[in-house]
Amino acid sequence: MTPAVSLALPLVKEFEGFRTDPYQDTGGYWTIGYGSRFLANGSPVTKESPSITQDDAEQIALDNLLVLDTAISSMVQVSLNDNQMAALLDFTYNLGPDRLRSSTLLRVLNQGQYNAARIEILRWNKSTVNGKLVPLMGLTARRRAEYTLWGG
């Protein structure tokens, strides 16, 4: 486990929360454990997926973070310290690598604008509710935690 993954895992656990049984997240995806859309065997979570233990959920989250570590490393063209990488790991765990790939955050980061990238994190605190894009308290808290972690 890399130092960045070690720093990101507690954030993932805190903000995703743990659930033993499948549930639909705010995006309508079936998830389990710490917000995972896939089981340990790689199959997608469904309504019929079996319950999991907290230890199994942590291992799935860890495995996901390791995959994301590789994905992020392939996108980022500048050096990152462990805190910056951990912030991006939590961000990407929550939003997915495709959103990072197409983001202004990644564009300014790859231009070496570290502070601008850090500020961009805060902009990702909204979700669609009743057809309108609105800030959510939970996302705002998560983005602030990532922002703070980034700054070390």
C-alpha positions in Angstrom: 0.0 0.0 0.0 1.4 3.4 -0.9 1.4 6.3 1.6 -1.2 8.1 -0.5 -3.6 5.1 -0.4 -3.0 4.9 3.4 -4.0 8.6 3.7 -7.0 8.2 1.3 -8.6 5.1 2.9 -9.8 6.8 6.1 -11.5 9.6 4.0 -13.2 7.0 1.8 -14.4 5.1 4.9 -15.6 8.3 6.6 -17.5 9.9 3.7 -18.8 6.7 2.0 -19.9 5.1 5.3 -20.3 1.4 5.7 -23.3 -0.7 4.7 -23.4 -4.5 4.8 -26.2 -4.8 2.3 -26.7 -3.5 -1.2 -28.2 -0.1 -1.6 -28.8 2.4 -4.3 -26.6 5.5 -4.0 -27.7 9.0 -4.9 -26.9 8.3 -8.6 -29.1 5.2 -8.6 -26.2 2.7 -8.7 -26.2 -0.4 -6.6 -23.4 -0.2 -4.1 -22.2 -2.0 -1.0 -19.6 -1.7 1.7 -17.8 1.6 1.4 -19.6 2.8 -1.7 -18.3 0.1 -4.0 -20.2 -0.8 -7.2 -18.4 -4.1 -7.5 -17.9 -7.1 -5.3 -14.5 -8.6 -4.5 -14.8 -11.1 -7.4 -15.4 -8.2 -9.8 -19.0 -8.7 -10.4 -21.3 -5.7 -10.2 -23.4 -5.1 -7.1 -27.1 -5.8 -7.6 -30.1 -5.8 -5.3 -29.6 -9.6 -4.8 -25.9 -9.4 -3.9 -25.1 -11.0 -0.5 -24.2 -9.0 2.6 -20.5 -8.4 3.2 -18.4 -7.8 6.3 -16.7 -4.6 7.2 -13.3 -6.3 6.7 -14.3 -7.4 3.2 -15.6 -3.9 2.4 -12.3 -2.4 3.5 -10.4 -4.8 1.3 -12.6 -3.9 -1.7 -12.1 -0.2 -1.0 -8.4 -0.7 -0.8 -8.3 -2.7 -4.0 -10.3 0.1 -5.7 -7.9 2.7 -4.4 -4.9 0.8 -5.8 -6.6 0.6 -9.2 -7.3 4.3 -9.0 -3.8 5.1 -8.0 -2.6 3.6 -11.3 -5.3 5.4 -13.3 -4.5 8.8 -11.8 -0.8 8.3 -12.3 -1.4 7.7 -16.0 -3.4 11.0 -16.2 -1.2 13.3 -14.1 1.8 14.7 -15.8 3.3 16.6 -12.9 4.8 15.4 -9.6 2.5 15.0 -6.6 3.2 14.6 -3.0 1.5 12.0 -1.0 -1.2 14.4 0.3 -2.0 15.7 -3.1 -2.3 12.1 -4.5 -4.4 11.0 -1.5 -6.8 14.0 -2.1 -7.1 13.0 -5.8 -7.6 9.3 -4.8 -10.6 10.2 -2.6 -12.0 12.6 -5.2 -11.7 10.0 -7.9 -13.1 7.2 -5.7 -16.2 9.4 -5.3 -16.6 10.7 -8.8 -14.8 8.2 -11.0 -11.7 8.4 -13.3 -13.7 9.7 -16.3 -14.8 12.8 -14.5 -11.2 13.5 -13.4 -10.0 12.9 -16.9 -12.3 15.5 -18.4 -12.0 18.0 -15.5 -10.6 21.5 -15.4 -8.9 20.3 -12.2 -6.7 17.9 -14.2 -6.1 20.4 -16.9 -4.8 23.1 -14.5 -2.9 20.5 -12.5 -1.1 19.3 -15.6 -0.1 22.9 -16.3 1.6 22.9 -13.0 -1.0 25.2 -11.3 -1.2 23.3 -8.0 -3.1 25.9 -6.1 -5.6 26.3 -8.9 -6.1 22.5 -9.0 -6.6 22.5 -5.2 -9.3 25.2 -5.5 -11.0 23.3 -8.3 -11.6 20.4 -5.9 -14.1 22.7 -4.0 -16.2 23.2 -7.1 -17.3 19.5 -7.2 -19.8 19.7 -4.3 -23.0 19.6 -6.3 -25.5 16.9 -7.4 -28.7 16.9 -9.3 -31.8 17.1 -7.0 -35.2 17.4 -8.5 -33.7 18.3 -11.8 -31.5 21.1 -10.4 -27.8 21.1 -9.7 -27.4 22.0 -6.0 -24.6 22.0 -3.4 -24.9 19.1 -1.0 -23.6 19.3 2.6 -22.0 15.9 2.5 -20.1 16.7 -0.8 -19.1 20.1 0.5 -17.6 18.5 3.6 -15.8 15.8 1.5 -14.4 18.4 -0.9 -13.2 20.5 2.0 -11.5 17.5 3.6 -9.7 16.8 0.2 -8.8 20.5 -0.1 -7.3 20.4 3.4 -5.5 17.2 2.8 -4.0 18.6 -0.5 -2.5 21.5 1.4 -0.9 19.1 3.9 
